[in-house]
Amino acid sequence: MMLKRHHLLGWLFLCSLIFNLVINQIFITDGSMELAAARSLVKTASVLSKVNTKNDIQPASGNLKENRGDVCIDQINSQSDNQGIGENFRRQSIGNKLSLVAENIRYTSNNLNSAIADIGDLQMIEIEKYYGRNCHFLANSQRTDLSLSKTNTAIFHSIILEERTAIIVSFPRDNQRLKLQWINVNSQAFREEVNQFRISLENYANITYNPQQAQKLYNWIIRPFINDLESLQIKTLVFIQDGILRSVPMAALHDGEKFLVEKYAIATTPSLNVTNLQTSRQKKARALAVGLTKDAIIDGRRFHALKNVRAEINQVKMQIPGSKQLLDEDFTRDRLQSELSQNFYPIIHIATHGQFGELPNDTFLVTGDNQKLTISELDRILRSIYNYYKYIDLLVLTACETAIGNDRAALGLAGVAVQAGVKTALASLWSINDASTVKLVTKFYEAWYHSGVSKAEALRIAQRSLIASDGVSSHPAYWAAFILVGNWL
């Protein structure tokens, strides 16, 4: 009986392989069949490479359904190889679809829409691979369309291929226009250019910032679409980034006169499919503000005292009445979990050293008792306490850092909102031990919590206030590190 079962499984796999080859031939020879063929390929590869698990997604109040990152099921490590196969498959499929755009204009819309969907799938495969778990999410295109029409938002999708990089932009309005632009630079050269941009941003030694590298990336990524952005009166840019692009802030791109954030509100998200875009604001929201002001030693590495954290925490309490603080010795893993289990805090503000590394266990926050709070542990704490009707609206991490050129670490930062099950994360790409962070945090909460603007617009207001200061803090090293991940509304 067991032998027959193995023969049956082998026969099914062979049939699936033959089916893929046949469909792939159609994909190459007949552009009109490309969309259906590619979808069949992706679906088949997904079935072969993933373990089926139940979609445990519940509806929220109203007509919209929640897209939440807390319906993740831990998977065995042996799945990582299959995920890698799926990742490579989708990347090749996306490249094929985008190549057809130039060859057959008739199917441009279908090809671009299909490529955008696959880019979203690819992002989630990479995050799943990083965190070692398989996550299932429910897409809701109606909610996305509604948000675009309300906020004059354009969505930038990127995909880095071996010989060139594609930028696809989704514009709002009735037909949701799409536009493709190629950056004709191979992946290695493109990576080096992006890393040079990041290095220039963190160069505190240069009092006068040289925007040359920021202009180069602006000309590649933004300038080809500037006429559309202006004619459609776009106010917000949302980036779904690939690879090394996750490690740099788009806010610091420069058009030769101004930084991008001086003209647009900016946010990033791993995928629209996992972004909860509900705009309802919880009444009388309060914050749990935790932080570390002292030196700490973790695994032999010294983390120097963050001298402005106490002032930062005080500002959070001042801006958001009813908030509570856990500072230094009071900030421990057990105390944090206990406080969150006893009281509901829609806003969690964490001002301590954070490191995003190659692996989830190397991605952690430093607590007041010289311990690591890994992002996986934070994820478990938050998901065990909150549910669909009590969710975290905002998670702030103001002293995190990712290594230059490490897109694996940047992937961890990009997925933090998804993994922790929060609507929005505001985090830093590099640590800034300076009073400018206090100013930025204060301006952000003033604009968002009190004035009621969107989170992306609130961050724009805060960053512009530093740019306009004409002091040391006008340098992008002091403000560009902060990125908004997830819901930008």
C-alpha positions in Angstrom: 0.0 0.0 0.0 2.8 2.4 0.9 4.6 1.6 -2.3 1.5 2.4 -4.4 1.1 5.6 -2.6 4.6 6.6 -3.4 4.1 5.7 -7.1 0.9 7.8 -7.1 2.7 10.8 -5.6 5.5 10.4 -8.1 3.1 10.2 -11.0 1.3 13.4 -9.7 4.6 15.3 -9.5 5.5 14.2 -13.0 2.2 15.3 -14.4 2.6 18.6 -12.6 6.1 19.0 -14.1 4.8 18.3 -17.7 1.9 20.7 -17.1 4.3 23.4 -16.1 6.5 22.8 -19.2 3.4 23.0 -21.5 2.1 26.1 -19.9 5.5 27.7 -20.0 5.7 27.1 -23.8 2.3 28.9 -24.1 3.7 31.7 -21.9 6.6 32.2 -24.3 4.9 31.9 -27.7 1.6 33.5 -27.1 1.5 36.9 -25.3 -2.3 36.7 -25.0 -2.1 33.6 -22.8 0.6 35.1 -20.6 -1.5 36.2 -17.7 -3.5 33.0 -17.2 -0.4 30.8 -17.8 1.7 32.7 -15.3 -1.0 32.5 -12.7 -1.3 28.7 -13.2 2.5 28.4 -12.8 2.6 30.4 -9.6 -0.3 28.5 -8.1 1.2 25.2 -9.0 4.6 26.1 -7.6 2.9 27.4 -4.4 1.0 24.1 -3.9 4.2 22.1 -4.5 6.4 24.2 -2.2 4.1 25.0 0.8 2.4 23.1 3.5 -1.4 23.8 3.4 -2.6 25.5 6.6 -5.9 26.9 7.6 -6.6 30.5 6.9 -7.6 31.7 10.4 -8.6 35.2 9.4 -11.7 36.8 11.1 -13.8 39.7 9.9 -13.7 42.9 11.7 -16.7 45.2 12.3 -18.2 46.9 9.3 -17.9 45.9 5.7 -14.1 45.6 5.7 -12.0 42.7 6.7 -8.8 43.0 8.7 -5.5 42.2 7.2 -3.4 41.1 10.2 0.0 39.7 10.6 -0.9 37.7 13.7 -2.2 34.7 11.8 1.2 33.1 11.4 1.8 29.4 11.8 5.3 28.2 12.8 6.7 25.9 10.2 9.6 23.4 10.2 13.0 24.6 9.0 13.0 22.2 6.1 10.5 24.5 4.3 13.2 27.1 3.7 14.5 25.3 0.6 11.1 25.2 -0.9 10.6 28.9 -0.1 13.8 29.6 -1.9 12.6 27.8 -5.0 9.3 29.7 -4.9 11.2 33.0 -4.5 13.5 32.3 -7.5 10.5 31.2 -9.5 8.5 34.3 -8.9 11.5 36.6 -9.6 12.0 34.9 -13.0 8.2 35.1 -13.7 8.1 38.8 -12.9 11.0 39.5 -15.2 9.3 37.6 -18.0 6.1 39.5 -17.6 7.8 42.9 -17.5 9.8 42.0 -20.6 6.6 41.4 -22.5 5.4 45.0 -21.7 7.9 46.5 -24.2 7.2 43.8 -26.8 3.5 43.8 -26.8 1.8 47.0 -25.7 -1.6 45.4 -26.0 -1.2 43.4 -22.8 0.7 46.1 -20.8 -2.1 46.5 -18.2 -2.5 42.8 -17.6 1.2 42.2 -17.4 1.9 45.0 -15.0 -1.0 44.1 -12.8 0.1 40.5 -12.7 3.7 41.6 -12.0 2.6 43.8 -9.2 0.7 40.9 -7.6 3.7 38.7 -7.9 6.0 41.3 -6.4 3.7 41.4 -3.3 3.9 37.5 -3.1 7.6 37.7 -3.4 7.9 40.2 -0.6 5.9 37.9 1.7 8.0 34.8 0.7 11.1 36.7 1.7 9.7 37.8 5.0 8.5 34.3 5.8 11.9 32.9 5.0 13.6 35.5 7.2 11.3 34.8 10.2 11.1 31.1 9.6 7.3 30.9 9.6 4.6 30.7 7.0 2.1 33.5 7.1 -1.3 33.6 5.4 -3.0 36.8 4.6 -6.2 38.0 3.0 -5.9 40.6 0.2 -8.6 43.3 0.0 -8.2 45.4 -3.1 -11.4 47.4 -2.4 -9.8 48.9 0.7 -6.6 49.7 -1.1 -8.5 51.5 -3.9 -10.5 53.5 -1.4 -7.4 54.7 0.3 -5.8 55.7 -2.9 -8.7 57.8 -4.1 -9.0 59.5 -0.7 -5.4 60.4 -0.1 -4.0 61.1 -3.6 -1.4 58.3 -3.2 0.9 56.7 -5.7 2.4 53.3 -5.0 6.0 52.6 -6.2 6.8 48.9 -6.7 10.4 47.8 -7.4 12.0 44.6 -8.5 15.8 44.1 -8.8 16.7 41.7 -11.6 20.1 40.5 -12.7 20.7 43.0 -15.5 18.3 45.8 -14.6 15.8 47.1 -12.1 12.1 47.8 -12.8 10.0 50.5 -11.1 6.3 50.2 -11.5 4.0 53.0 -10.3 0.3 52.6 -9.6 -1.6 55.9 -9.8 -5.1 56.6 -8.4 -8.2 57.7 -10.3 -10.8 55.7 -12.1 -8.7 53.3 -14.2 -5.8 53.2 -11.7 -3.1 54.0 -14.3 0.1 52.0 -14.3 3.6 53.0 -15.6 6.8 51.1 -15.9 10.4 52.5 -16.0 13.6 50.5 -16.3 16.9 51.3 -14.6 19.4 49.8 -17.0 22.1 49.0 -14.4 23.0 45.5 -13.4 22.2 44.4 -9.9 25.7 44.6 -8.5 26.3 48.1 -9.8 22.9 49.2 -8.6 23.6 47.8 -5.2 26.9 49.7 -4.9 25.1 53.0 -5.9 22.4 52.4 -3.2 25.0 51.7 -0.6 26.9 54.8 -1.5 23.7 56.8 -1.0 23.3 55.3 2.5 26.9 56.0 3.4 26.5 59.6 2.3 23.4 60.0 4.5 25.2 58.8 7.7 28.3 60.9 7.2 28.0 63.2 10.2 31.5 64.5 9.5 30.4 66.5 6.5 28.6 69.4 8.0 27.4 70.5 4.5 25.5 67.6 2.9 26.4 66.7 -0.7 23.2 65.5 -2.4 24.9 64.1 -5.5 24.2 60.5 -4.8 20.7 61.3 -3.7 20.1 63.1 -7.0 21.3 60.1 -9.0 18.8 57.8 -7.3 16.1 60.4 -7.6 16.7 60.6 -11.4 16.3 56.8 -11.6 13.4 56.2 -9.3 11.3 59.4 -9.2 12.0 61.8 -12.1 10.5 59.5 -14.9 7.1 59.8 -13.1 7.2 63.4 -12.0 4.8 64.7 -14.7 2.2 62.2 -13.6 2.7 62.9 -9.9 2.2 66.6 -10.5 -0.7 66.3 -13.0 -2.6 64.0 -10.6 -1.7 66.2 -7.6 -0.2 63.3 -5.7 0.5 64.0 -2.0 1.7 60.6 -0.7 4.3 58.1 -2.1 4.2 54.6 -0.8 7.1 52.3 -1.6 7.0 48.5 -1.8 10.8 47.9 -2.0 12.9 45.0 -3.2 16.3 44.0 -1.9 18.9 46.6 -1.0 16.3 49.4 -1.6 14.8 48.5 1.8 17.9 49.7 3.5 17.7 53.3 2.4 15.1 56.1 3.1 13.3 57.5 0.0 12.6 60.7 2.0 16.2 61.7 1.4 16.2 61.5 -2.4 17.0 64.9 -3.9 15.8 66.7 -7.0 18.6 69.2 -7.1 16.7 71.7 -5.0 14.8 69.9 -2.3 14.5 66.5 -0.6 11.7 64.3 -1.7 10.0 64.5 1.8 9.8 68.3 1.4 7.2 67.7 -1.3 5.6 64.4 -0.5 4.6 62.4 2.5 6.4 59.0 2.3 5.8 55.5 3.7 6.8 51.9 2.9 5.1 48.6 3.3 6.1 45.0 2.6 2.9 44.4 0.6 -0.5 46.0 0.3 -2.0 42.6 1.0 -0.8 42.8 4.6 -1.4 46.5 5.2 -4.5 47.3 7.4 -5.7 50.5 5.9 -8.7 51.2 8.1 -8.7 54.9 9.1 -10.9 54.8 12.2 -9.0 56.3 15.1 -9.3 54.8 18.6 -10.7 57.4 21.1 -8.6 58.4 24.1 -5.7 56.3 22.8 -2.8 56.3 25.3 0.8 55.1 25.0 3.1 52.8 26.9 6.5 54.5 26.6 9.5 52.4 27.5 13.2 53.2 27.3 16.7 52.8 28.4 19.0 55.7 29.5 22.0 53.7 30.7 24.9 51.8 29.2 24.2 48.2 28.5 26.4 45.2 27.6 24.9 42.5 25.4 27.1 39.5 24.3 30.2 41.5 25.1 29.1 44.5 23.1 28.7 47.8 24.9 25.6 49.9 24.0 26.3 53.4 25.1 23.7 55.4 27.1 21.1 57.2 25.1 21.3 60.6 26.8 18.1 62.0 25.4 15.7 59.1 26.0 14.4 60.5 29.3 13.4 63.7 27.5 11.9 61.7 24.7 9.7 59.6 27.0 8.6 62.8 28.9 7.5 64.3 25.6 5.5 61.2 24.7 3.7 61.4 28.1 3.1 65.1 27.6 1.7 64.8 24.1 -0.5 61.7 24.9 -2.3 62.1 28.2 -2.8 59.0 30.4 0.4 57.4 29.1 2.7 55.3 31.3 6.4 54.8 31.3 8.7 51.9 32.0 12.3 53.3 32.2 15.6 51.5 32.8 15.3 48.8 35.5 11.5 48.8 35.1 11.9 48.0 31.4 12.2 44.2 31.4 10.7 41.4 29.3 8.4 40.2 32.1 7.4 43.7 33.2 6.5 44.7 29.6 4.4 41.6 29.1 2.7 42.1 32.5 1.8 45.7 31.8 0.5 44.9 28.3 -1.6 42.0 29.6 -3.2 44.2 32.3 -3.8 47.4 30.3 -4.6 48.2 26.7 -2.2 50.6 24.9 -2.9 51.3 21.2 0.4 53.1 21.0 3.7 51.5 22.1 6.8 53.8 22.1 10.1 52.1 22.6 13.3 54.2 23.0 16.2 51.8 23.4 19.0 50.3 21.3 17.7 48.0 18.7 19.6 45.9 16.2 18.3 44.2 13.0 20.6 41.4 12.0 20.9 38.6 9.5 18.6 36.3 11.5 15.5 36.9 13.7 17.5 36.0 16.9 20.0 38.7 16.0 17.2 41.2 15.7 16.5 42.5 19.2 15.9 45.4 21.6 18.0 46.0 24.6 16.1 45.9 27.9 16.9 47.6 31.2 18.3 44.4 32.8 21.0 43.9 30.1 18.9 41.4 28.2 17.8 40.9 24.6 14.2 41.2 23.7 14.2 39.6 20.3 11.7 40.7 17.7 10.2 37.2 17.7 9.6 37.5 21.5 8.0 40.9 21.1 5.9 39.4 18.4 4.7 36.6 20.7 4.0 39.0 23.5 1.9 41.3 21.3 0.0 38.6 19.5 -0.9 36.8 22.7 -2.5 39.9 24.1 -4.2 41.8 21.3 -6.9 40.7 18.9 -9.0 41.9 16.0 -10.9 44.4 18.0 -8.0 45.6 20.1 -5.1 46.2 17.9 -1.9 48.3 18.2 -2.2 51.4 16.0 1.4 52.5 16.3 4.7 50.9 17.3 7.6 53.3 17.6 11.2 52.2 17.7 13.5 55.2 17.8 17.0 53.9 18.3 17.2 50.9 15.9 19.9 50.3 13.4 20.5 48.1 10.3 24.0 47.6 8.8 24.8 49.4 5.6 24.4 47.0 2.6 22.6 44.3 4.6 19.3 43.8 2.9 18.6 40.8 5.1 18.6 43.0 8.1 16.5 45.6 6.3 14.0 42.9 5.5 13.6 42.3 9.2 12.8 45.9 9.7 10.4 45.9 6.8 8.5 43.0 8.3 8.4 44.3 11.9 4.9 45.7 11.5 3.7 42.5 9.9 5.3 40.2 12.5 4.2 42.2 15.5 0.6 42.5 14.2 0.5 46.3 14.4 -1.0 48.7 11.9 2.0 50.9 11.6 5.6 50.9 12.7 7.8 54.0 12.9 11.4 53.0 13.1 14.9 54.2 12.5 17.4 52.6 10.0 20.3 53.8 12.1 20.7 55.0 15.7 20.8 58.7 16.4 22.0 59.6 19.9 21.0 63.3 19.6 18.4 65.7 20.9 17.0 66.0 17.3 15.1 62.7 17.9 13.2 64.4 20.7 12.3 67.2 18.4 11.2 64.9 15.7 9.1 62.7 18.0 7.4 65.8 19.5 6.5 67.2 16.1 5.2 63.9 14.9 2.8 63.4 17.9 1.7 67.0 17.7 0.8 66.6 14.0 -0.7 63.1 14.2 -2.2 62.8 17.6 -3.4 66.4 18.1 -3.9 67.8 14.6 -5.2 64.6 13.1 -3.2 64.4 9.9 -2.1 61.1 8.5 0.9 59.3 10.0 2.9 59.8 6.8 2.1 63.5 6.7 2.9 63.8 10.4 6.4 62.3 9.8 6.8 64.6 6.8 6.0 67.6 9.0 8.5 66.4 11.7 11.3 65.8 9.2 10.7 69.1 7.4 11.0 70.9 10.8 14.5 69.6 11.2 15.4 70.3 7.6 14.3 73.9 8.0 16.2 74.3 11.3 19.4 75.4 9.4 21.4 73.9 12.2 23.3 70.6 12.5 20.1 68.7 12.6 19.2 69.8 9.1 21.7 67.2 7.8 19.8 64.0 6.7 21.9 62.0 9.2 19.7 63.3 11.9 16.2 63.0 10.3 16.3 60.6 7.3 16.7 57.4 9.3 13.1 57.4 10.4 10.8 55.4 8.1 7.1 54.6 8.4 6.2 51.0 7.7 2.6 49.8 7.2 -0.6 51.9 7.4 0.3 55.5 6.3 -3.1 56.9 6.9 
